[in-house]
Amino acid sequence: MEFVNRFATELPELCHQQQPTPLKDPEMAIVSHDAAQLIGLDSDFMAGPQALGLSAGKLLIDGMQPASTVYAGHQFGGYSPQLGDGRALLLGEVKTPQGDYWELQLKGSGLTPFSRQGDGKAVLRSSIREFLASEAMAALGIATTRALSLTVGSGLVQRERFEKEAMLVRMAPSHIRFGHFEYLYHQQQTKPLKRLVDFCLEHYFSDCLEQSNPVLAMLEQVVDSTALMIAQWQAEGFCHGVMNTDNMSILGLTMDYGPYGFLDDYDPLHICNHSDHYGRYAFNQQPGIGLWNLQRLAQALSDYIPSHQTEPLWVRYQQKINQHYQSLMLNKLGLQVWQDGDEALLAQLLKLLAEQKADYHQSLRALAQPLEELPQRLAEPWQTWLTLYTARCQHSKLSQQQRIEHIQQHVPLYVLRNYLAQHAIEQAEGGDYANLQLLHKVLSQPFSQQADMQRFAETPPSWGKCLEISCSS
């Protein structure tokens, strides 16, 4: 592998060079071979001592220059002037034979200058959750950071209780956050901010350099990718839980999986973060928070973009997120072209799901059957909606079989429900990683029925529904 360190070399003001704190007695718990293939690593390498050493913070490959980065951010609406990688190290970038760049980052790699009151460690519980979510989201087609490997050590870390230490290797084309721009802007570091802007334009938004205002063109692309990402969250019933600006990717990637959750029973007001006492990041608030966060990024770029030029972007964001969401939900209903009346049809369905406390994913997947076989003796609200849906399908250009296949291709059968993750965590904490590896395998093909895997598609038990997860990790 060829490593370069463009971020650390070109933006030293944002970086602190340091070495990782290795895990004690490490063992590899799980590997994502799909992620490994993105950077040209085969199964033999990932099963070998080099991969284990790298994943445990014990081995650095030639060219790696580990560094933690500083950033700021608006956390629950309030500005925090200095945050940063409190338990993560950017190792460098892999340059693939195809010319792509992938940053590798260790998470749980020890104290940094930005750890604040933390210990720089990661626990097995949260590392499993991030590994599973990263790869499950990718399988659903949602832009995300990726998880390469998860390694467990013999040391214990104190959170609410003592837990096993772990280390995650995650990957992304870039881990640059809105908060990196905010930090330099509010620190009034104008020259480093310009270098950060130029860095992003050169490496990630080079097509914007030909525009009359390249920074405005770049922001427009960030608006578009963020709108798509959040529309996908809403369509897939995904709650992020901590949409602080420091958790927002400049590339529109889902990142920093803390107290996330996929909806079980459909509840637009669902709060998945135990610490979100006022529901700022409730499921139905995510589109609005995405807009608010983009406006904070625009403020950090205000030296380059007059405010009157950013106003049309907020209209654009709302239009884009609505368009994407409508298209995504149309697919889930087995339809193709948006027609008059579809907005009301969808709104009535979501209202019914909420009132009946029906499972979001299973209810949509249940539509993947011949219309004449849909239940005929349901309670009146459901029967009324199914009558409307049947009539709508008869005006579709898709055949019955095409409609069924369309739904099956867009509504996952297997979803990363919190209770499934909890089962995998409990077994892994006892040293058994088989269920974790099996769950990861099942979630890598979420739309296709897999033999003997029905238990992963079952209705969650009552205790496992709508779990709230804490931020502690």
Backbone torsions as a table, in degrees:
resi	resn	phi	psi	omega
1	MET	NA	138.1	176.7
2	GLU	-100.0	124.9	-178.9
3	PHE	-111.1	139.6	171.4
4	VAL	-128.3	166.7	-175.5
5	ASN	-136.5	60.9	-174.2
6	ARG	-63.1	-43.5	-176.7
7	PHE	-64.0	-50.8	-178.0
8	ALA	-65.4	-34.3	-178.0
9	THR	-74.4	-42.7	-173.7
10	GLU	-89.4	-17.8	-177.3
11	LEU	-131.4	60.7	-176.1
12	PRO	-62.7	-25.0	-179.6
13	GLU	-64.3	-21.3	-178.0
14	LEU	-98.7	0.8	-170.5
15	CYS	-124.4	147.4	171.4
16	HIS	-126.3	112.8	-178.4
17	GLN	-72.2	132.1	178.2
18	GLN	-165.4	169.2	-179.8
19	GLN	-99.9	151.3	176.2
20	PRO	-73.4	156.3	171.1
21	THR	-94.2	111.0	-172.3
22	PRO	-71.0	155.5	174.0
23	LEU	-73.0	152.4	174.7
24	LYS	-88.0	136.0	175.1
25	ASP	46.8	56.9	-172.2
26	PRO	-71.6	149.0	169.0
27	GLU	-138.2	143.3	-179.0
28	MET	-78.6	122.9	-179.4
29	ALA	-89.3	-40.7	-176.3
30	ILE	-163.0	150.5	179.1
31	VAL	-131.6	142.4	170.8
32	SER	-99.2	105.7	-179.8
33	HIS	-71.3	-26.8	175.3
34	ASP	-64.5	-43.5	177.8
35	ALA	-66.8	-40.4	-179.7
36	ALA	-59.6	-39.1	-178.8
37	GLN	-63.7	-28.8	179.8
38	LEU	-62.6	-26.4	-179.3
39	ILE	-115.1	17.7	171.7
40	GLY	78.2	23.5	179.1
41	LEU	-101.3	131.0	-178.9
42	ASP	-95.4	176.8	-176.2
43	SER	-63.9	-35.7	179.8
44	ASP	-62.7	-43.0	179.1
45	PHE	-63.7	-45.2	-176.2
46	MET	-67.8	-19.5	177.8
47	ALA	-92.2	-2.0	-173.2
48	GLY	-98.8	179.0	-175.9
49	PRO	-67.9	-31.0	179.3
50	GLN	-64.2	-44.7	-179.9
51	ALA	-62.9	-41.6	179.0
52	LEU	-64.5	-44.4	179.4
53	GLY	-62.5	-42.6	177.9
54	LEU	-63.5	-44.8	-175.4
55	SER	-70.2	-20.8	-178.8
56	ALA	-100.4	3.7	-179.4
57	GLY	76.1	15.9	-178.1
58	LYS	-96.1	-21.2	-172.4
59	LEU	-131.1	132.5	172.5
60	LEU	-113.7	135.8	178.8
61	ILE	-86.8	147.0	-178.5
62	ASP	-49.2	130.9	179.5
63	GLY	101.4	-19.2	179.0
64	MET	-71.3	136.2	174.7
65	GLN	-131.3	86.0	-174.2
66	PRO	-59.3	138.3	179.7
67	ALA	-152.9	140.4	168.6
68	SER	-93.6	151.1	-177.4
69	THR	-119.1	150.9	179.6
70	VAL	-102.6	142.4	173.8
71	TYR	-153.7	171.5	176.9
72	ALA	-117.3	-165.1	176.2
73	GLY	167.1	157.0	172.5
74	HIS	-91.3	114.4	-178.7
75	GLN	-107.8	116.7	-175.9
76	PHE	52.7	36.4	175.2
77	GLY	92.0	-14.9	-179.8
78	GLY	-102.8	142.4	-176.0
79	TYR	-81.6	128.3	173.6
80	SER	-110.1	114.2	-169.3
81	PRO	-70.7	-22.6	176.6
82	GLN	-144.5	115.8	172.6
83	LEU	-118.4	-133.0	175.8
84	GLY	129.3	-178.8	-179.5
85	ASP	-75.9	91.9	-177.1
86	GLY	-80.3	-16.1	178.8
87	ARG	-150.4	29.7	-178.5
88	ALA	-136.8	150.0	176.7
89	LEU	-132.2	129.2	172.1
90	LEU	-79.0	116.8	-176.7
91	LEU	-82.9	-28.9	-175.7
92	GLY	140.4	-173.0	-178.1
93	GLU	-116.2	133.6	171.0
94	VAL	-85.5	129.6	172.5
95	LYS	-100.6	116.6	-176.8
96	THR	-80.7	162.7	176.9
97	PRO	-58.5	-24.7	179.3
98	GLN	-80.1	-5.3	179.5
99	GLY	91.9	4.7	176.7
100	ASP	-81.1	155.4	176.7
101	TYR	-118.2	133.9	175.7
102	TRP	-129.1	120.9	173.7
103	GLU	-75.5	138.9	171.3
104	LEU	-108.3	135.4	-177.7
105	GLN	-135.1	131.8	172.2
106	LEU	-87.2	134.7	176.4
107	LYS	-121.6	123.2	-173.6
108	GLY	100.2	25.5	-169.5
109	SER	-95.4	11.9	173.2
110	GLY	108.2	176.6	-176.3
111	LEU	-60.9	142.2	172.3
112	THR	-131.3	171.1	176.0
113	PRO	-62.5	-10.5	-175.2
114	PHE	-110.9	16.7	-177.8
115	SER	-75.4	-16.1	-176.6
116	ARG	52.2	-122.3	-178.5
117	GLN	-89.2	6.1	-177.1
118	GLY	-83.5	175.6	-179.1
119	ASP	-107.8	0.9	178.4
120	GLY	76.8	2.2	-177.4
121	LYS	-98.1	162.5	170.9
122	ALA	-123.4	147.2	179.8
123	VAL	-100.0	159.9	-177.4
124	LEU	-59.3	-41.7	-177.7
125	ARG	-54.3	-55.7	-176.2
126	SER	-71.4	-30.7	179.6
127	SER	-67.9	-39.4	175.2
128	ILE	-62.2	-44.4	-179.2
129	ARG	-61.1	-42.2	-179.9
130	GLU	-69.9	-41.0	178.4
131	PHE	-58.3	-52.2	-177.4
132	LEU	-62.1	-43.8	-177.5
133	ALA	-65.7	-44.2	-178.9
134	SER	-56.8	-47.2	-175.8
135	GLU	-78.1	-32.3	176.5
136	ALA	-67.1	-41.7	179.0
137	MET	-63.6	-41.5	178.5
138	ALA	-60.9	-40.4	179.5
139	ALA	-66.8	-26.3	176.2
140	LEU	-81.9	-6.3	179.1
141	GLY	87.0	18.8	-179.7
142	ILE	-99.1	131.5	-179.8
143	ALA	-59.7	131.1	-173.4
144	THR	-159.0	157.2	163.1
145	THR	-65.5	157.0	-178.4
146	ARG	-111.7	159.6	177.2
147	ALA	-115.2	121.1	-179.0
148	LEU	-86.3	-46.4	-175.9
149	SER	-158.1	160.4	177.7
150	LEU	-134.6	124.3	-176.4
151	THR	-120.2	142.5	-177.9
152	VAL	-114.4	138.7	176.3
153	GLY	-111.9	173.9	-178.5
154	SER	-87.3	-11.5	-179.4
155	GLY	-72.1	158.7	178.2
156	LEU	-113.3	145.6	-178.9
157	VAL	-124.3	136.6	-178.2
158	GLN	-93.1	122.9	169.5
159	ARG	-122.4	-123.1	170.4
160	GLU	-65.7	-23.5	176.5
161	ARG	-148.0	175.0	174.8
162	PHE	-77.4	131.5	-177.6
163	GLU	-133.3	159.7	178.9
164	LYS	-67.3	139.2	174.8
165	GLU	-76.8	151.5	179.6
166	ALA	-151.4	165.0	177.6
167	MET	-140.3	135.0	-179.1
168	LEU	-112.8	137.8	168.1
169	VAL	-102.8	115.1	177.8
170	ARG	-114.2	158.7	-172.7
171	MET	-131.7	148.3	172.9
172	ALA	-164.1	153.1	171.6
173	PRO	-57.8	-30.9	173.3
174	SER	-161.2	145.1	174.1
175	HIS	-104.0	17.0	180.0
176	ILE	-66.1	134.2	-175.3
177	ARG	-115.0	163.1	171.8
178	PHE	-54.1	-36.5	-175.6
179	GLY	-63.8	-25.7	175.7
180	HIS	-63.8	-40.9	178.1
181	PHE	-69.0	-41.9	-179.4
182	GLU	-61.5	-40.8	-178.8
183	TYR	-58.9	-51.0	-177.2
184	LEU	-69.2	-36.2	179.7
185	TYR	-65.2	-49.9	-176.6
186	HIS	-74.5	-21.2	172.7
187	GLN	-81.8	-4.1	-178.5
188	GLN	58.3	36.8	176.0
189	GLN	-93.4	79.6	-169.6
190	THR	-67.4	-39.2	-179.1
191	LYS	-70.1	-47.4	175.0
192	PRO	-61.0	-35.1	177.9
193	LEU	-62.9	-41.8	178.2
194	LYS	-63.3	-38.6	178.4
195	ARG	-65.7	-37.6	176.7
196	LEU	-64.5	-44.7	178.0
197	VAL	-60.4	-47.5	-179.9
198	ASP	-63.9	-36.6	178.2
199	PHE	-60.8	-46.9	-179.9
200	CYS	-66.0	-41.3	178.9
201	LEU	-62.7	-42.8	-177.0
202	GLU	-68.9	-42.5	-169.4
203	HIS	-97.3	-26.2	-173.6
204	TYR	-123.7	-20.7	-176.2
205	PHE	-133.9	42.9	-173.5
206	SER	-62.6	-26.5	179.1
207	ASP	-67.8	-17.0	179.3
208	CYS	-79.0	-15.7	-175.5
209	LEU	-64.7	-21.9	-179.5
210	GLU	-83.9	-8.0	-177.6
211	GLN	-80.9	160.5	-178.4
212	SER	-63.7	-36.0	172.8
213	ASN	-126.5	92.9	-175.6
214	PRO	-59.2	-34.3	-177.9
215	VAL	-69.6	-39.8	175.9
216	LEU	-62.7	-42.2	178.8
217	ALA	-63.8	-38.1	177.2
218	MET	-64.3	-46.0	179.6
219	LEU	-61.5	-37.3	177.8
220	GLU	-60.9	-40.9	178.0
221	GLN	-67.8	-36.1	176.7
222	VAL	-65.2	-40.1	175.6
223	VAL	-58.2	-46.9	-176.9
224	ASP	-64.8	-45.8	-177.6
225	SER	-69.0	-34.3	177.5
226	THR	-68.3	-41.1	178.5
227	ALA	-61.8	-42.8	178.4
228	LEU	-63.4	-46.3	-178.4
229	MET	-59.3	-46.2	-176.1
230	ILE	-74.0	-33.1	173.2
231	ALA	-59.9	-39.9	177.5
232	GLN	-66.8	-40.1	175.4
233	TRP	-55.5	-47.6	-175.9
234	GLN	-66.9	-39.9	-179.1
235	ALA	-69.2	-34.3	-178.9
236	GLU	-90.7	2.3	179.0
237	GLY	68.1	35.0	-177.6
238	PHE	-99.2	127.8	174.8
239	CYS	-107.3	124.2	-179.5
240	HIS	-76.7	-46.9	175.1
241	GLY	97.6	-33.3	-178.7
242	VAL	-140.2	72.2	-177.5
243	MET	-83.9	49.3	171.9
244	ASN	-68.4	156.5	-177.7
245	THR	-65.7	-24.4	177.7
246	ASP	-75.5	-7.2	175.8
247	ASN	-105.4	15.9	-178.8
248	MET	-108.0	127.7	-176.8
249	SER	-87.0	139.1	177.7
250	ILE	-67.4	-18.5	180.0
251	LEU	-100.0	7.5	179.8
252	GLY	71.1	34.3	177.3
253	LEU	-97.4	140.8	169.9
254	THR	-70.8	126.2	-176.8
255	MET	-143.6	163.3	178.2
256	ASP	59.8	73.9	-179.2
257	TYR	-82.4	99.1	176.8
258	GLY	-105.9	-109.1	-179.1
259	PRO	-84.0	57.2	179.7
260	TYR	-82.2	174.0	173.3
261	GLY	-173.3	144.9	169.7
262	PHE	-90.7	141.9	178.7
263	LEU	-60.5	140.5	166.3
264	ASP	-97.9	-95.9	170.1
265	ASP	-64.1	140.2	-177.1
266	TYR	-72.7	117.9	178.5
267	ASP	-142.0	103.2	-177.6
268	PRO	-62.8	-18.5	-179.5
269	LEU	-94.3	7.7	-173.7
270	HIS	-60.1	134.2	175.6
271	ILE	-114.6	119.7	-177.1
272	CYS	-96.3	-12.6	-177.1
273	ASN	-97.6	116.6	-179.0
274	HIS	-59.0	-24.8	-177.6
275	SER	-89.7	-5.8	-177.0
276	ASP	-88.5	77.3	-170.6
277	HIS	-68.2	-23.7	-176.5
278	TYR	-107.5	3.1	176.6
279	GLY	72.2	27.2	179.5
280	ARG	-58.5	-38.5	-176.3
281	TYR	-108.5	31.2	174.2
282	ALA	-60.3	159.7	-175.0
283	PHE	-52.9	-46.7	-175.5
284	ASN	-77.7	-5.9	179.0
285	GLN	-91.8	-10.0	-171.7
286	GLN	-61.3	-43.1	178.2
287	PRO	-59.7	-42.3	179.6
288	GLY	-67.4	-37.8	177.8
289	ILE	-66.8	-37.0	175.8
290	GLY	-57.7	-43.4	177.4
291	LEU	-63.4	-46.3	-179.4
292	TRP	-59.3	-42.0	179.6
293	ASN	-66.6	-39.7	176.3
294	LEU	-62.4	-35.2	177.6
295	GLN	-67.4	-31.4	175.5
296	ARG	-69.7	-37.6	175.8
297	LEU	-64.7	-41.9	178.2
298	ALA	-60.5	-37.8	176.4
299	GLN	-61.3	-41.7	179.9
300	ALA	-67.7	-19.3	178.4
301	LEU	-104.6	13.4	-172.0
302	SER	-66.3	-18.6	175.3
303	ASP	-69.0	-16.9	-175.6
304	TYR	-112.0	-18.0	-175.6
305	ILE	-132.6	115.2	175.7
306	PRO	-61.6	146.9	-174.7
307	SER	-60.0	-34.0	-178.3
308	HIS	-67.1	-19.4	178.1
309	GLN	-86.0	-17.5	178.4
310	THR	-86.5	-23.5	-176.5
311	GLU	-55.9	-44.3	178.1
312	PRO	-62.4	-22.6	-179.9
313	LEU	-67.4	-30.2	-177.6
314	TRP	-74.1	-33.9	172.8
315	VAL	-66.8	-42.4	178.8
316	ARG	-59.2	-44.2	179.5
317	TYR	-57.7	-48.0	-177.4
318	GLN	-65.3	-38.2	177.9
319	GLN	-66.7	-43.8	-178.7
320	LYS	-63.9	-46.0	-176.7
321	ILE	-66.9	-35.9	176.9
322	ASN	-66.8	-43.6	-179.7
323	GLN	-62.6	-46.6	-179.8
324	HIS	-63.1	-44.0	-177.6
325	TYR	-64.1	-43.7	178.5
326	GLN	-60.1	-43.9	-179.5
327	SER	-64.2	-43.0	-179.5
328	LEU	-64.7	-42.8	-178.3
329	MET	-72.8	-31.5	175.5
330	LEU	-61.3	-41.8	177.1
331	ASN	-60.7	-40.1	-178.2
332	LYS	-69.2	-21.8	176.4
333	LEU	-91.7	-0.4	178.9
334	GLY	76.8	29.2	-179.7
335	LEU	-119.8	167.0	-175.4
336	GLN	-120.6	-52.1	-172.6
337	VAL	-108.1	126.7	-180.0
338	TRP	-65.3	129.3	-179.6
339	GLN	-124.1	162.8	173.4
340	ASP	-57.2	133.4	-179.5
341	GLY	99.7	-16.6	-178.7
342	ASP	-68.9	-34.1	178.8
343	GLU	-62.5	-43.2	178.7
344	ALA	-67.2	-38.8	179.2
345	LEU	-61.0	-45.5	-179.8
346	LEU	-68.0	-42.9	-179.5
347	ALA	-61.6	-40.9	178.5
348	GLN	-64.4	-38.6	179.2
349	LEU	-63.8	-47.9	-178.7
350	LEU	-64.7	-36.0	177.4
351	LYS	-63.8	-43.2	177.9
352	LEU	-62.6	-45.4	-179.9
353	LEU	-58.6	-41.3	-179.7
354	ALA	-68.6	-45.1	-177.7
355	GLU	-65.3	-38.2	-176.3
356	GLN	-88.8	-2.7	-176.1
357	LYS	51.4	47.0	-177.2
358	ALA	-87.6	149.9	178.8
359	ASP	-66.3	127.0	-173.4
360	TYR	-63.0	-53.6	-172.9
361	HIS	-73.1	-43.2	-179.0
362	GLN	-65.9	-35.8	179.5
363	SER	-64.1	-41.9	178.9
364	LEU	-70.4	-40.9	-179.4
365	ARG	-65.1	-29.6	-179.1
366	ALA	-65.5	-16.4	178.2
367	LEU	-75.7	-10.0	-178.7
368	ALA	-83.2	64.6	175.3
369	GLN	-154.1	161.7	179.8
370	PRO	-55.1	141.5	-176.3
371	LEU	-56.6	-37.5	-177.5
372	GLU	-71.2	-14.0	179.7
373	GLU	-98.6	-3.6	174.7
374	LEU	-64.1	145.5	-176.0
375	PRO	-51.9	136.8	-176.8
376	GLN	-104.9	-10.2	-173.9
377	ARG	-121.5	44.3	178.0
378	LEU	-85.3	166.5	175.2
379	ALA	-59.4	155.9	-171.0
380	GLU	-51.8	-47.4	-178.5
381	PRO	-57.9	-42.0	-180.0
382	TRP	-67.5	-41.9	-177.5
383	GLN	-65.0	-37.3	177.9
384	THR	-62.9	-43.6	-178.8
385	TRP	-67.5	-42.2	-179.6
386	LEU	-63.2	-32.8	176.2
387	THR	-64.7	-43.7	177.3
388	LEU	-64.1	-41.7	-179.3
389	TYR	-65.0	-42.5	178.9
390	THR	-60.6	-43.5	179.1
391	ALA	-63.6	-39.3	179.6
392	ARG	-65.4	-41.2	-179.1
393	CYS	-64.0	-29.8	-179.9
394	GLN	-71.2	-13.8	176.0
395	HIS	-101.6	12.1	178.9
396	SER	-93.9	152.0	178.2
397	LYS	-81.6	-10.5	179.7
398	LEU	-79.1	140.2	173.9
399	SER	-72.7	170.2	178.1
400	GLN	-55.9	-47.2	-178.5
401	GLN	-66.9	-38.8	178.0
402	GLN	-63.7	-39.9	178.2
403	ARG	-61.6	-45.4	-179.5
404	ILE	-61.6	-46.9	-179.7
405	GLU	-64.7	-35.5	179.3
406	HIS	-62.6	-44.6	178.5
407	ILE	-63.9	-45.3	-178.7
408	GLN	-63.5	-27.7	178.9
409	GLN	-81.4	-13.2	-174.1
410	HIS	-124.6	-9.1	175.9
411	VAL	-115.2	114.4	-176.1
412	PRO	-67.0	141.2	173.1
413	LEU	-82.6	-33.8	-178.5
414	TYR	-113.8	124.3	-175.6
415	VAL	-125.1	142.6	177.9
416	LEU	-76.1	80.6	177.8
417	ARG	-79.3	149.8	-175.7
418	ASN	-59.9	-34.6	-177.3
419	TYR	-70.5	-31.3	175.9
420	LEU	-67.3	-42.3	176.4
421	ALA	-62.0	-39.4	-178.8
422	GLN	-63.8	-41.0	176.3
423	HIS	-59.0	-46.1	-179.1
424	ALA	-63.5	-39.1	179.2
425	ILE	-63.4	-46.9	-176.8
426	GLU	-61.4	-41.0	179.4
427	GLN	-71.0	-38.5	179.9
428	ALA	-66.2	-35.3	178.2
429	GLU	-65.5	-21.6	174.7
430	GLY	-91.3	5.2	177.2
431	GLY	92.4	6.0	-179.3
432	ASP	-108.5	112.0	-176.5
433	TYR	-101.7	5.8	-175.2
434	ALA	-62.7	-43.1	-178.4
435	ASN	-69.4	-36.5	175.7
436	LEU	-59.9	-47.5	-178.5
437	GLN	-66.7	-37.6	178.5
438	LEU	-67.6	-43.6	179.0
439	LEU	-61.2	-43.0	177.5
440	HIS	-59.8	-42.8	179.8
441	LYS	-62.7	-44.5	-179.5
442	VAL	-63.3	-43.4	-176.9
443	LEU	-71.9	-14.8	178.5
444	SER	-74.0	-14.5	175.1
445	GLN	-132.1	70.5	-168.5
446	PRO	-71.5	-19.2	-173.7
447	PHE	-96.4	-14.7	-173.5
448	SER	-103.8	134.3	177.7
449	GLN	-67.7	131.9	-176.7
450	GLN	-116.7	138.9	-175.1
451	ALA	-60.9	133.0	175.1
452	ASP	64.3	23.5	-178.9
453	MET	-117.2	19.9	-176.5
454	GLN	-58.5	-32.0	-177.3
455	ARG	-62.0	-24.2	179.0
456	PHE	-80.5	-8.7	-180.0
457	ALA	-110.2	4.4	-175.9
458	GLU	-75.6	160.7	174.1
459	THR	-61.1	132.4	-178.2
460	PRO	-66.4	150.2	175.7
461	PRO	-65.5	160.3	-175.7
462	SER	-58.5	-37.1	-179.6
463	TRP	-68.4	-23.4	-175.1
464	GLY	-91.3	-3.8	-177.7
465	LYS	-82.6	140.3	169.9
466	CYS	53.6	40.9	178.0
467	LEU	-67.1	140.4	171.1
468	GLU	-98.9	136.9	-175.5
469	ILE	-114.4	141.2	-180.0
470	SER	-82.9	165.8	178.2
471	CYS	-81.0	-11.9	-173.1
472	SER	-65.4	131.2	178.3
473	SER	-155.3	NA	NA
